Amino acid sequence: MPDTPPRVAGFDYRGLRRYFVTVCTASRQRWLADPRVAEELTTQIPLFFEARGLAVLAYCLMPDHVHLLLEGATDEADLVRSVDAWKQSTAFAWKQRTGTRLWQKGFHDRVLRNGDDSRAVVRYVLENPVRARLCRNAAEYPWMGSSRYEPADLLSHAGEWTPSWRSRRGAG
């Protein structure tokens, strides 16, 4: 059994596509609950991915994982290389400070199809802290955002969506 989530065989993860991504901390440690860590990452996420041709339609930092809804904005946008580079960059800084590992190997992804509603995925991402009982409504949660939209605009969209691995294993 592989120790990283599998990628879709034969799929290049490049170009003008949308992706739902989840990156988990090592051993699901709650390191992202630290406001200093969360602030650093929320500041970095939009800039890092936009510089690599990926729009951050929505993101949310949870205590032990990060959800990202990314969209390739250029033909050269490369999801796998970009997520790996972000993890490496943040992990290096983390290891320098703490001497510990920040992220689990790999990451979960779902390539969104043409019929998938981005608004529903945004709702899923931004309401994650509500489902985890970290806040009463998503607008209260400070560790979410987008490189393209204001959180209030994102939250105004309705829709229901659950990633396939969540429906099999529970909350997240």
C-alpha positions as CSV (number, residue, x, y, z in Angstrom):
1,M,0.0,0.0,0.0
2,P,1.5,3.4,-1.0
3,D,2.2,5.9,1.8
4,T,0.9,8.8,-0.2
5,P,-2.5,9.3,-1.8
6,P,-2.4,8.2,-5.5
7,R,-2.7,10.6,-8.4
8,V,-5.0,9.8,-11.4
9,A,-2.9,7.6,-13.7
10,G,-2.0,9.3,-17.0
11,F,-3.3,12.7,-15.9
12,D,-0.9,15.5,-16.1
13,Y,-2.4,18.0,-13.5
14,R,-1.5,20.9,-15.7
15,G,-3.4,23.7,-17.4
16,L,-6.8,25.3,-17.0
17,R,-8.4,22.9,-14.5
18,R,-9.9,23.1,-11.1
19,Y,-8.7,21.1,-8.1
20,F,-9.9,20.5,-4.6
21,V,-6.8,19.7,-2.4
22,T,-6.3,18.7,1.2
23,V,-2.9,18.7,2.8
24,C,-2.7,17.2,6.3
25,T,-0.1,17.9,9.0
26,A,2.2,15.1,10.1
27,S,0.4,12.6,12.3
28,R,-2.6,15.1,12.2
29,Q,-0.9,17.2,14.8
30,R,-2.9,20.4,15.6
31,W,0.0,22.8,14.8
32,L,-2.1,25.0,12.5
33,A,-4.2,26.0,15.5
34,D,-1.4,28.3,16.6
35,P,-2.5,31.8,15.5
36,R,1.1,32.8,14.5
37,V,1.4,29.7,12.2
38,A,-2.1,30.2,10.8
39,E,-1.4,33.9,10.1
40,E,1.9,33.1,8.3
41,L,0.3,30.5,6.1
42,T,-2.9,32.5,5.3
43,T,-0.7,35.4,4.2
44,Q,1.5,33.1,2.0
45,I,-1.1,30.8,0.3
46,P,-2.6,33.3,-2.2
47,L,0.8,34.8,-3.2
48,F,2.5,31.4,-3.5
49,F,0.0,29.8,-5.7
50,E,-0.9,32.9,-7.8
51,A,2.8,33.2,-8.6
52,R,2.6,29.7,-10.1
53,G,-0.4,30.3,-12.3
54,L,-3.0,28.9,-9.9
55,A,-5.8,31.0,-8.6
56,V,-6.8,30.3,-5.0
57,L,-10.6,30.3,-5.3
58,A,-10.9,29.4,-1.6
59,Y,-8.7,28.1,1.2
60,C,-9.3,27.2,4.9
61,L,-6.7,26.3,7.5
62,M,-8.0,23.8,10.0
63,P,-5.9,22.8,13.1
64,D,-4.5,19.7,11.4
65,H,-5.1,20.3,7.7
66,V,-5.6,22.8,4.9
67,H,-8.2,22.8,2.2
68,L,-7.6,24.5,-1.1
69,L,-9.8,25.1,-4.1
70,L,-7.3,25.9,-6.9
71,E,-7.8,26.8,-10.6
72,G,-5.2,26.8,-13.2
73,A,-5.0,30.3,-14.7
74,T,-2.4,29.4,-17.4
75,D,-1.6,26.5,-19.6
76,E,1.6,26.0,-17.6
77,A,0.0,25.9,-14.2
78,D,1.1,22.6,-12.6
79,L,-0.8,21.5,-9.5
80,V,1.5,18.7,-8.3
81,R,4.7,20.7,-8.6
82,S,3.1,23.8,-7.0
83,V,1.6,21.9,-4.0
84,D,4.9,20.0,-3.5
85,A,6.9,23.3,-3.7
86,W,4.5,24.9,-1.2
87,K,4.8,22.0,1.2
88,Q,8.6,21.9,0.8
89,S,8.9,25.7,1.4
90,T,6.6,25.7,4.5
91,A,8.1,22.5,5.9
92,F,11.6,23.8,5.6
93,A,10.8,26.9,7.6
94,W,8.9,24.8,10.1
95,K,11.7,22.3,10.6
96,Q,14.2,25.2,11.1
97,R,12.0,26.6,13.9
98,T,10.8,23.4,15.6
99,G,13.0,20.5,14.5
100,T,9.8,18.5,13.6
101,R,8.0,17.5,10.4
102,L,5.1,19.7,9.4
103,W,3.2,17.8,6.7
104,Q,2.2,14.2,5.9
105,K,3.6,12.8,2.7
106,G,1.6,13.6,-0.4
107,F,-1.8,15.3,-0.5
108,H,-5.4,14.4,-1.4
109,D,-6.8,15.9,-4.6
110,R,-10.0,15.8,-6.6
111,V,-9.9,17.1,-10.2
112,L,-13.2,18.9,-10.7
113,R,-15.1,18.0,-13.8
114,N,-17.0,20.4,-16.0
115,G,-20.3,19.6,-14.2
116,D,-18.9,20.1,-10.7
117,D,-20.1,23.4,-9.1
118,S,-17.2,25.4,-7.8
119,R,-19.6,27.3,-5.6
120,A,-20.6,24.1,-3.8
121,V,-16.9,23.2,-3.2
122,V,-16.3,26.7,-1.9
123,R,-19.1,26.2,0.6
124,Y,-17.7,22.9,1.7
125,V,-14.2,24.5,2.2
126,L,-15.4,27.5,4.1
127,E,-17.9,25.7,6.3
128,N,-15.3,23.2,7.5
129,P,-14.7,25.1,10.7
130,V,-18.4,25.2,11.4
131,R,-18.7,21.4,11.0
132,A,-15.7,21.0,13.3
133,R,-17.4,23.3,15.8
134,L,-14.5,25.8,15.8
135,C,-17.0,28.6,15.2
136,R,-20.8,29.1,14.8
137,N,-20.7,30.6,11.3
138,A,-18.0,30.6,8.7
139,A,-17.8,34.4,8.6
140,E,-16.3,34.3,12.1
141,Y,-13.4,32.1,11.2
142,P,-10.2,34.1,10.6
143,W,-8.1,31.5,8.7
144,M,-9.8,31.4,5.3
145,G,-9.8,33.4,2.2
146,S,-9.3,33.6,-1.6
147,S,-6.9,35.3,-4.0
148,R,-9.9,36.3,-6.1
149,Y,-12.9,36.9,-3.9
150,E,-13.9,38.4,-0.6
151,P,-15.0,35.8,2.0
152,A,-18.5,37.3,2.3
153,D,-19.0,36.9,-1.5
154,L,-17.8,33.3,-1.3
155,L,-20.1,32.5,1.6
156,S,-23.2,33.9,-0.2
157,H,-23.1,31.0,-2.6
158,A,-25.1,27.9,-1.8
159,G,-24.4,24.3,-2.7
160,E,-23.7,20.9,-1.3
161,W,-20.7,18.8,-2.0
162,T,-18.6,16.3,-0.1
163,P,-15.3,14.9,-1.4
164,S,-15.4,11.1,-2.0
165,W,-12.9,10.3,0.7
166,R,-14.8,12.2,3.3
167,S,-18.1,10.4,2.7
168,R,-16.2,7.1,3.3
169,R,-14.3,8.1,6.4
170,G,-16.1,10.9,8.3
171,A,-15.4,14.5,9.1
172,G,-12.6,16.6,7.6
